[in-house]
Amino acid sequence: MSVAGTTAAVLLATSGPPATGLAALWEQVTTPQPAPDRTTVVVVGAVVLAALTVPGVWHLLRHGLTIVHEAAHAGVAVLVGRRLSGIRVHSDTSGLTVSRGRPRGPGMVATVAAGYPGPAVLGLAAAWLLSRGYALGVLWLLLVVVLLVLLQIRNWYGLWAVLVSGAALVAVTVWAPAGVQSIVAAGLTWFFLLGAPRAVIEMQTQRRRVRRRGGRDESDAGLLAGLTHVPAVVWAGVFLLVGGVFLVAGGALLLAAWPA
């Protein structure tokens, strides 16, 4: 046998059969992907920021934040031992997560407080993954979140919103080239990082309108004020601070990791 033939035989013997099923999927998720240049990442972030300032576009994109917001409520509810009853997402971009357990106490406070920081936490996690080149890992992480929400959705509009979000993620994950996947993953990361504080500002604006009309404050900050006797504006400030800190940290990861 020639030297070339011997080398090929050794390579075949040591490489083993190609990965299939879950092993192949895991290999894809954990394989670093080509990164766009830093300018592209900055431009993507600027486009996302501009989109969040357009009322009609913000209303449409806000559904994605609501899904993650309610997923955070649900996840913490399960972690603190509450029984999850279901999730609803409404056409006005509001949402509702119902869980059963003690009506007061640390578990209930943690459950209510988890919503607004949820997208910021997800955005920071995505930025960390992207900083290591795992763009496909970011897309699969989002798909897992969507799937878990899908299992708990309890209204038709919410079902439609979750299915559309999931279908878009599947299309990019399965059929888009690696370069496009990286750009989409970066865009979604910026969306959660920038959208988290934007949603808190929107909540505070709505709270002012409700107070002027003499209505009842049913926002997360208002509910937390009733549970803890800490003013709602303080809770809103905490949410905004968390979103701002995570935005700075996530943005630093994105800008430091991608090549100039």
C-alpha positions as a Python dict, from the first residue, in 0.01 Angstrom:
ca = {
    (1, 'M'): (0, 0, 0),
    (2, 'S'): (127, 351, -81),
    (3, 'V'): (202, 611, 184),
    (4, 'A'): (-105, 812, 75),
    (5, 'G'): (-325, 503, 103),
    (6, 'T'): (-188, 424, 448),
    (7, 'T'): (-252, 781, 566),
    (8, 'A'): (-610, 774, 435),
    (9, 'A'): (-674, 442, 609),
    (10, 'V'): (-542, 577, 939),
    (11, 'L'): (-759, 888, 910),
    (12, 'L'): (-1070, 680, 841),
    (13, 'A'): (-996, 450, 1131),
    (14, 'T'): (-938, 731, 1379),
    (15, 'S'): (-1215, 968, 1269),
    (16, 'G'): (-1493, 713, 1312),
    (17, 'P'): (-1837, 732, 1154),
    (18, 'P'): (-1995, 1072, 1093),
    (19, 'A'): (-2207, 1211, 1377),
    (20, 'T'): (-2580, 1164, 1342),
    (21, 'G'): (-2890, 1279, 1525),
    (22, 'L'): (-2835, 1463, 1851),
    (23, 'A'): (-2459, 1418, 1824),
    (24, 'A'): (-2455, 1594, 1487),
    (25, 'L'): (-2675, 1874, 1621),
    (26, 'W'): (-2452, 1922, 1923),
    (27, 'E'): (-2147, 1932, 1696),
    (28, 'Q'): (-2308, 2206, 1485),
    (29, 'V'): (-2412, 2411, 1788),
    (30, 'T'): (-2068, 2393, 1948),
    (31, 'T'): (-1872, 2468, 1630),
    (32, 'P'): (-1762, 2834, 1611),
    (33, 'Q'): (-1900, 3018, 1308),
    (34, 'P'): (-1745, 3284, 1086),
    (35, 'A'): (-1788, 3629, 1233),
    (36, 'P'): (-1879, 3949, 1047),
    (37, 'D'): (-1648, 4244, 1100),
    (38, 'R'): (-1702, 4482, 1390),
    (39, 'T'): (-1842, 4751, 1161),
    (40, 'T'): (-2119, 4516, 1053),
    (41, 'V'): (-2204, 4436, 1415),
    (42, 'V'): (-2219, 4808, 1499),
    (43, 'V'): (-2442, 4875, 1197),
    (44, 'V'): (-2673, 4589, 1297),
    (45, 'G'): (-2699, 4738, 1647),
    (46, 'A'): (-2776, 5083, 1502),
    (47, 'V'): (-3051, 4937, 1281),
    (48, 'V'): (-3205, 4758, 1579),
    (49, 'L'): (-3191, 5076, 1788),
    (50, 'A'): (-3358, 5274, 1509),
    (51, 'A'): (-3629, 5008, 1473),
    (52, 'L'): (-3708, 5033, 1845),
    (53, 'T'): (-3783, 5405, 1805),
    (54, 'V'): (-4047, 5358, 1532),
    (55, 'P'): (-4386, 5306, 1703),
    (56, 'G'): (-4529, 5060, 1450),
    (57, 'V'): (-4212, 4855, 1427),
    (58, 'W'): (-4167, 4861, 1804),
    (59, 'H'): (-4523, 4733, 1853),
    (60, 'L'): (-4451, 4441, 1620),
    (61, 'L'): (-4111, 4358, 1769),
    (62, 'R'): (-4243, 4403, 2124),
    (63, 'H'): (-4414, 4061, 2096),
    (64, 'G'): (-4071, 3897, 2102),
    (65, 'L'): (-3983, 4077, 2425),
    (66, 'T'): (-4320, 3982, 2575),
    (67, 'I'): (-4258, 3614, 2501),
    (68, 'V'): (-3921, 3626, 2679),
    (69, 'H'): (-4067, 3843, 2958),
    (70, 'E'): (-4337, 3586, 3031),
    (71, 'A'): (-4088, 3301, 2996),
    (72, 'A'): (-3881, 3465, 3272),
    (73, 'H'): (-4187, 3488, 3499),
    (74, 'A'): (-4266, 3122, 3430),
    (75, 'G'): (-3910, 2998, 3475),
    (76, 'V'): (-3862, 3166, 3810),
    (77, 'A'): (-4207, 3054, 3925),
    (78, 'V'): (-4106, 2692, 3864),
    (79, 'L'): (-3767, 2743, 4030),
    (80, 'V'): (-3924, 2878, 4351),
    (81, 'G'): (-4171, 2591, 4369),
    (82, 'R'): (-4486, 2747, 4230),
    (83, 'R'): (-4721, 2554, 4001),
    (84, 'L'): (-4733, 2702, 3653),
    (85, 'S'): (-5087, 2731, 3512),
    (86, 'G'): (-5021, 2892, 3175),
    (87, 'I'): (-4897, 3188, 2971),
    (88, 'R'): (-5092, 3436, 2759),
    (89, 'V'): (-4962, 3684, 2502),
    (90, 'H'): (-5209, 3949, 2380),
    (91, 'S'): (-5232, 4155, 2063),
    (92, 'D'): (-5154, 4477, 2254),
    (93, 'T'): (-4815, 4316, 2340),
    (94, 'S'): (-4913, 4264, 2704),
    (95, 'G'): (-4880, 3922, 2859),
    (96, 'L'): (-4986, 3723, 3161),
    (97, 'T'): (-4824, 3430, 3340),
    (98, 'V'): (-5041, 3252, 3595),
    (99, 'S'): (-4890, 3037, 3869),
    (100, 'R'): (-5027, 2888, 4188),
    (101, 'G'): (-4869, 2908, 4530),
    (102, 'R'): (-4839, 3143, 4823),
    (103, 'P'): (-4979, 3487, 4727),
    (104, 'R'): (-4699, 3665, 4914),
    (105, 'G'): (-4342, 3600, 5024),
    (106, 'P'): (-4000, 3583, 4856),
    (107, 'G'): (-4110, 3330, 4594),
    (108, 'M'): (-4392, 3551, 4470),
    (109, 'V'): (-4167, 3860, 4473),
    (110, 'A'): (-3900, 3677, 4272),
    (111, 'T'): (-4160, 3555, 4023),
    (112, 'V'): (-4304, 3903, 3961),
    (113, 'A'): (-3963, 4070, 3955),
    (114, 'A'): (-3820, 3833, 3692),
    (115, 'G'): (-4014, 3965, 3392),
    (116, 'Y'): (-3840, 4286, 3290),
    (117, 'P'): (-3483, 4166, 3360),
    (118, 'G'): (-3556, 3848, 3160),
    (119, 'P'): (-3475, 3985, 2811),
    (120, 'A'): (-3162, 4157, 2946),
    (121, 'V'): (-3039, 3830, 3099),
    (122, 'L'): (-3107, 3646, 2773),
    (123, 'G'): (-2931, 3920, 2577),
    (124, 'L'): (-2622, 3899, 2796),
    (125, 'A'): (-2616, 3520, 2766),
    (126, 'A'): (-2644, 3552, 2389),
    (127, 'A'): (-2364, 3810, 2382),
    (128, 'W'): (-2142, 3574, 2580),
    (129, 'L'): (-2212, 3292, 2335),
    (130, 'L'): (-2146, 3518, 2038),
    (131, 'S'): (-1821, 3637, 2194),
    (132, 'R'): (-1704, 3277, 2161),
    (133, 'G'): (-1836, 3234, 1808),
    (134, 'Y'): (-2143, 3027, 1887),
    (135, 'A'): (-2398, 3207, 1671),
    (136, 'L'): (-2591, 2887, 1605),
    (137, 'G'): (-2593, 2824, 1980),
    (138, 'V'): (-2770, 3158, 2027),
    (139, 'L'): (-3039, 3064, 1775),
    (140, 'W'): (-3093, 2725, 1939),
    (141, 'L'): (-3110, 2888, 2282),
    (142, 'L'): (-3389, 3112, 2157),
    (143, 'L'): (-3564, 2815, 1997),
    (144, 'V'): (-3560, 2632, 2331),
    (145, 'V'): (-3716, 2936, 2503),
    (146, 'V'): (-3987, 2957, 2236),
    (147, 'L'): (-4059, 2584, 2261),
    (148, 'L'): (-4095, 2599, 2640),
    (149, 'V'): (-4335, 2893, 2611),
    (150, 'L'): (-4529, 2707, 2341),
    (151, 'L'): (-4594, 2422, 2585),
    (152, 'Q'): (-4757, 2665, 2829),
    (153, 'I'): (-4941, 2906, 2597),
    (154, 'R'): (-5312, 2933, 2674),
    (155, 'N'): (-5465, 3170, 2417),
    (156, 'W'): (-5498, 3169, 2039),
    (157, 'Y'): (-5319, 3497, 1973),
    (158, 'G'): (-5033, 3390, 2193),
    (159, 'L'): (-5014, 3059, 2008),
    (160, 'W'): (-4995, 3244, 1676),
    (161, 'A'): (-4725, 3484, 1803),
    (162, 'V'): (-4511, 3202, 1943),
    (163, 'L'): (-4549, 2986, 1631),
    (164, 'V'): (-4450, 3272, 1400),
    (165, 'S'): (-4146, 3349, 1616),
    (166, 'G'): (-4048, 2984, 1621),
    (167, 'A'): (-4094, 2942, 1247),
    (168, 'A'): (-3870, 3241, 1176),
    (169, 'L'): (-3599, 3103, 1404),
    (170, 'V'): (-3624, 2757, 1245),
    (171, 'A'): (-3594, 2906, 896),
    (172, 'V'): (-3274, 3092, 985),
    (173, 'T'): (-3130, 2802, 1185),
    (174, 'V'): (-3193, 2536, 920),
    (175, 'W'): (-3162, 2709, 585),
    (176, 'A'): (-2962, 3031, 622),
    (177, 'P'): (-2586, 3035, 548),
    (178, 'A'): (-2350, 3058, 843),
    (179, 'G'): (-2272, 3424, 776),
    (180, 'V'): (-2640, 3516, 779),
    (181, 'Q'): (-2692, 3317, 1098),
    (182, 'S'): (-2417, 3516, 1268),
    (183, 'I'): (-2569, 3849, 1163),
    (184, 'V'): (-2920, 3744, 1270),
    (185, 'A'): (-2788, 3619, 1603),
    (186, 'A'): (-2610, 3952, 1656),
    (187, 'G'): (-2928, 4141, 1565),
    (188, 'L'): (-3138, 3939, 1809),
    (189, 'T'): (-2878, 3989, 2081),
    (190, 'W'): (-2886, 4365, 2030),
    (191, 'F'): (-3265, 4349, 2027),
    (192, 'F'): (-3287, 4193, 2372),
    (193, 'L'): (-3012, 4413, 2516),
    (194, 'L'): (-3162, 4735, 2380),
    (195, 'G'): (-3526, 4629, 2412),
    (196, 'A'): (-3507, 4548, 2783),
    (197, 'P'): (-3458, 4911, 2900),
    (198, 'R'): (-3692, 5034, 2626),
    (199, 'A'): (-3971, 4816, 2771),
    (200, 'V'): (-3911, 4954, 3121),
    (201, 'I'): (-3941, 5311, 2992),
    (202, 'E'): (-4265, 5215, 2820),
    (203, 'M'): (-4398, 5061, 3142),
    (204, 'Q'): (-4321, 5375, 3339),
    (205, 'T'): (-4495, 5590, 3076),
    (206, 'Q'): (-4805, 5371, 3096),
    (207, 'R'): (-4798, 5388, 3476),
    (208, 'R'): (-4813, 5769, 3461),
    (209, 'R'): (-5114, 5754, 3229),
    (210, 'V'): (-5293, 5513, 3459),
    (211, 'R'): (-5228, 5732, 3763),
    (212, 'R'): (-5356, 6042, 3583),
    (213, 'R'): (-5678, 5858, 3504),
    (214, 'G'): (-5711, 5733, 3861),
    (215, 'G'): (-5680, 5369, 3751),
    (216, 'R'): (-5517, 5080, 3928),
    (217, 'D'): (-5149, 5017, 3862),
    (218, 'E'): (-5127, 4653, 3752),
    (219, 'S'): (-4776, 4672, 3611),
    (220, 'D'): (-4501, 4450, 3750),
    (221, 'A'): (-4364, 4749, 3941),
    (222, 'G'): (-4708, 4821, 4085),
    (223, 'L'): (-4757, 4459, 4190),
    (224, 'L'): (-4415, 4455, 4354),
    (225, 'A'): (-4498, 4775, 4541),
    (226, 'G'): (-4799, 4599, 4689),
    (227, 'L'): (-4597, 4291, 4779),
    (228, 'T'): (-4296, 4468, 4931),
    (229, 'H'): (-4415, 4820, 5026),
    (230, 'V'): (-4126, 4955, 4819),
    (231, 'P'): (-4254, 5229, 4584),
    (232, 'A'): (-4322, 5121, 4227),
    (233, 'V'): (-4092, 5392, 4091),
    (234, 'V'): (-3803, 5232, 4282),
    (235, 'W'): (-3876, 4896, 4123),
    (236, 'A'): (-3892, 5063, 3782),
    (237, 'G'): (-3553, 5220, 3855),
    (238, 'V'): (-3410, 4880, 3951),
    (239, 'F'): (-3539, 4728, 3626),
    (240, 'L'): (-3389, 5013, 3426),
    (241, 'L'): (-3056, 4985, 3609),
    (242, 'V'): (-3037, 4610, 3545),
    (243, 'G'): (-3121, 4662, 3179),
    (244, 'G'): (-2860, 4937, 3147),
    (245, 'V'): (-2584, 4737, 3317),
    (246, 'F'): (-2655, 4430, 3106),
    (247, 'L'): (-2666, 4643, 2791),
    (248, 'V'): (-2320, 4784, 2865),
    (249, 'A'): (-2181, 4441, 2954),
    (250, 'G'): (-2337, 4270, 2652),
    (251, 'G'): (-2234, 4548, 2416),
    (252, 'A'): (-1877, 4528, 2544),
    (253, 'L'): (-1873, 4153, 2479),
    (254, 'L'): (-2001, 4201, 2125),
    (255, 'L'): (-1764, 4481, 2031),
    (256, 'A'): (-1458, 4321, 2192),
    (257, 'A'): (-1511, 3976, 2043),
    (258, 'W'): (-1565, 4054, 1675),
    (259, 'P'): (-1264, 4134, 1456),
    (260, 'A'): (-1209, 4490, 1342),
}
